[in-house]
Amino acid sequence: MIGCWIAAPKVWGVYGGDEPAWRATELLGDGLLGFSRASVKDCLKRYMALGWTGYMPESCHNTVVMVPLKIAPWLWGWPNLLTPRLRDVGSEIALVYPMNDDGAASIDTLEVDLFA
């Protein structure tokens, strides 16, 4: 299980490969947010490049954006502008730590060094 901070009281989502995640959102209906490692990377890369303009990439719409704690401070408007921008396009944030080759692990300590 991935430990994360979610910017909303409840988020219903599915994480996995592109095709299975999107298929689950089709089958289970409205309110289910689908996301994959590839979609999150695409969203974050595009937002890091263009977020200063206020532009929100399509890959950031209607999804859960898993934000690695180490890159959060480098995202345009983190967290006070980014959170409402994502909500305006139907998305939520899941803050995760650390991001490694296997994906995300849990946040399991109160002391976090962003620059370790």
C-alpha positions in Angstrom: 0.0 0.0 0.0 1.2 3.5 -0.8 1.1 6.0 2.0 0.2 9.4 0.7 -1.3 12.8 1.6 -4.4 13.4 -0.5 -5.5 17.0 -1.0 -9.2 16.0 -0.6 -11.2 14.1 2.0 -11.8 11.2 -0.3 -10.3 10.2 -3.7 -11.5 7.2 -5.6 -8.9 6.1 -8.1 -7.1 3.3 -9.9 -3.3 3.1 -10.5 -1.7 0.7 -12.9 -0.7 0.3 -16.5 -2.2 2.7 -19.0 -4.7 0.4 -20.6 -5.9 -1.4 -17.5 -6.3 1.9 -15.6 -8.3 3.6 -18.3 -10.4 0.5 -18.9 -11.3 0.5 -15.1 -12.4 4.1 -15.3 -14.7 3.2 -18.3 -16.2 0.2 -16.5 -16.6 1.6 -13.0 -18.0 4.9 -14.1 -18.0 8.6 -13.0 -15.8 9.7 -10.2 -13.1 7.1 -10.7 -9.8 8.7 -11.5 -7.4 6.6 -13.4 -3.6 7.2 -13.5 -0.5 5.4 -14.5 3.2 6.0 -14.0 3.5 7.2 -17.7 0.5 9.6 -17.3 1.9 11.1 -14.1 5.4 11.5 -15.6 3.9 13.2 -18.7 1.7 15.5 -16.6 4.6 16.6 -14.3 7.1 17.1 -17.1 4.7 19.2 -19.1 3.6 21.2 -16.1 7.2 21.8 -15.0 7.9 23.2 -18.5 4.8 25.3 -19.0 3.1 25.7 -15.6 4.5 29.2 -15.1 2.1 30.3 -17.9 -1.0 28.9 -16.0 -1.3 26.2 -18.7 -2.5 22.8 -17.4 -1.5 20.0 -19.7 -4.3 17.6 -20.9 -2.4 14.7 -19.2 -3.1 16.5 -15.9 -6.9 16.5 -16.4 -9.3 14.2 -14.5 -6.6 12.2 -12.8 -4.6 11.8 -9.6 -1.2 13.4 -9.9 1.3 11.6 -7.7 3.8 14.2 -6.7 7.2 13.0 -5.4 8.0 15.0 -2.3 11.5 15.8 -3.6 10.2 17.6 -6.7 7.1 19.2 -5.2 8.9 22.5 -4.3 10.0 22.8 -7.9 6.5 22.7 -9.4 5.1 26.1 -10.4 2.9 27.4 -7.7 3.4 24.6 -5.2 1.1 24.1 -3.3 -1.1 27.1 -3.2 -1.6 27.6 -7.0 -1.1 24.0 -8.2 -3.8 22.5 -6.0 -6.6 24.8 -7.2 -5.4 24.5 -10.8 -5.6 20.7 -10.6 -9.0 20.8 -9.0 -10.2 23.1 -11.7 -9.5 20.4 -14.2 -11.0 17.6 -12.1 -7.7 16.3 -10.6 -6.3 15.7 -7.1 -2.8 15.4 -5.7 -1.2 12.5 -3.9 2.1 13.5 -2.3 4.5 10.5 -2.3 8.0 9.8 -1.0 10.4 8.5 -2.2 10.1 7.8 -5.9 12.4 5.0 -7.0 12.9 2.6 -9.9 10.0 0.4 -8.5 7.6 3.4 -8.2 6.5 5.1 -5.0 7.0 4.1 -1.4 5.2 5.3 1.7 5.8 8.4 3.8 6.6 6.8 7.1 8.4 9.5 9.1 7.6 13.0 10.3 11.1 14.2 9.5 11.7 14.6 5.8 14.8 16.1 4.2 13.7 17.3 0.8 17.4 17.6 -0.3 18.8 14.3 1.0 
